[in-house]
Amino acid sequence: MRKYYYKCVSCKKIFDKPFNRCPYCNSLVITEYSEPRFKIDKDRRGIWRYSTLLPDFNVQISKGEGLTPLINIDRENNVYIKNERHNPTGSYVDRSSAVITSYVSENNISKIGILYSEDFTTSLLYYLNDRSVEIFVEDILNTDLRDLMRFLDSKTVIKTFSQKDDETMIFEYMNPLTIEGLKTILFEIYEKNIDIENIVVPTERGVLAYSLYKGLRELRDAGLDVSYNIIAVISRENEEPEILRGLKDVKIMKVSDEEIIESFMRLFRRGVETKPLSAMSYIVAENLRNSVAVITMGFKTYSTSHIRSRTLKQHIINLLREKGPMTAYQIWREIPSYSLRGVYKTIKNMELRGEVDVIIEDKGFRKIKYYTLRNLNTYSLANNLS
């Protein structure tokens, strides 16, 4: 019997799959645990060290997310920064992508859709780099399609909701599995056992703050004495997110544009580069004292070309596994959405790292270079080329 199930927070209906929203009342759906318990597997790195309070998938995918640095940036006021830049794509969303991708693999979901949101889409495509994905755009007239073009390759297409079919499972940023991944930030802070009162997070839709609130509640349900305040910081121009209304242990604080700029400049003078959204959580943490601010400190050297490079490498591996020895040109002919130069560069890097072997065949005055996977017992070159 599974230790978890999915439940609507409003009508309390229970489901066997993680709906983005309740199909009956359109409210938030979350993951609940029958017998919550908290045990840290210290032999494991990343978010799955907290697997007792995560869905017990048989497949647990990780690309190095989690266990991000906790830095005491202001000892006088006891202010820490939880730096989420150190996740694979430089975003805390990677924690969620690990859980979502594990669910996809566990359930052999072949038709995957993503409701477009920049960081969420970037992260999830990185984790799903060997799968075909459809990116769905909610408001086509108010979306910069040029921005979406960077995601396109032979396995990624852009669609509108009118093109959705019943077999496609679409993941929105706000979904039960996202919340499960994000709450591990709180678990990591708890594991460090530092003397703080507040965890301060930047807030737009409220998903991150809600996730930490849920993690806090689960630690208490598991019998632990935990007393953090979750502080959700929003711009004065924005409304309070609906999912945070009425939550005990979550306090909404508003900051002005001037305060955000002041905080941004203060951090910058200290050598800390961040986004304005992160800066507004820091200024509140500094004013409250005894706090952790969850931010992205510094900009990750990361681009969609990295996604495409990793995806291209996987395509090459799949082709060599399926077809045996191939030249770089033959590989490119199979995946022409990539440039020939990109294929040559990727296969050369794989050769230098010892991931492929090279077979040289003499053809008259020419020498033809074929590539094959190093860990594969390849069949005869003659059979492959016949």
C-alpha positions, 0 to 999 in steps of 0.5 A: 500500500502506498504511503501517500495520496493526492487530496484537494485542500478544499473539497477533500476529494482524494485522487490517484494522480497529481492533478494540477487543480481539483477537477471538481472545485478547481482548488489546489491539490497536494500530496498527503502522507498516511503516516508521516515520519521524518528520517534523514538518509545521510548516505544520500545527497540531494533531496532524496535523503528526505525520501520518508516525506517524499512520494515513494517512487521506485525511480528517484531521479536526481541531477544534483539538485538540493543541499544548496549552501546556507551562508551566514552573510550578516553575523551581527543580525544572524541573517543567512542566505539559502543560495539556490543558484547551486542547483543544476539550472540555477533555480530552486525549481530543479527540486520539483523537476526531479520529483516530476521526472521521477513520477513520469518515469515511474508511470511510463508517461509518454506524452508530456506537456508543460504549461509555459513558465520560463524557469519551470520550462527551462528546468523541466526540459533539462530533466526530461532531456531524453523525452518528447515534450509539448510546451503549451502556451496559455495566452498566445497573444501576450507571449513572446514566441521568440523567447520560446524558440530557444527551447525547440528541437526535434523532441520539443514543440509549441502548442495551444490548449486547443491542440491538446489531446486526452493522452497528454499529461500537462504539468503546470508550475503549481502542482502537487509534485512541485510542492513536494520538491520545493518543501525540501528547502525547509528540510535542509534548513532544519537539518542544519540546526541553526538558531533562526526564527524566520524563513523569508521567501520571495513571492509571486504566486505563493507556491514556494511559501506554501511548499515550505509551510507544508514541509513545516506542517509535516515535520510537526505531524511527524512529532518534531518540535519545529517553530519557524515562521514562513515570511512571504514577501510580495511587492506592494503592487501585487495582491496576496496570493490566494493559496496563502490566505488564512495559513497559520505560520505564514505571514505576508509582508509587502515591500516597495519598489524603492526598498527592493532597489535599496536591497539590490544595491546593498547586496551588489556592493557586497559582491552579491549579484541577484534578481530583484525578486530575490533581493526583496526577501533579503531586505525583510530578513535583514530587518527581522533578524534571526532569519534565512532568506531564500534567494538565487545569489549570482547568475548561473552560467546556464543557457538553453544551448546547455539543454540542447547540448545535453539533449543532443548527447542523449540523441547521439547515445540513443542512435549509436545504441540502436544503429551501431557505428556511425559517422558524425555526418550519418548522425547529423542526417538522423537529427537534422534539427541540430547543426552539423557543427554542433554534432561534430563538437558534441561527438568530439567531446564524448570522444575526449571523455572516453564515452565513445570509441573510434573505428577508422576504415580505409576507403581508397585514399580516404579514412572514414571515422566511425563512432561507437559507444565504449560500453557497448558490444558492437556488432560488425561494421560491415553488417551495420553499413550494408 
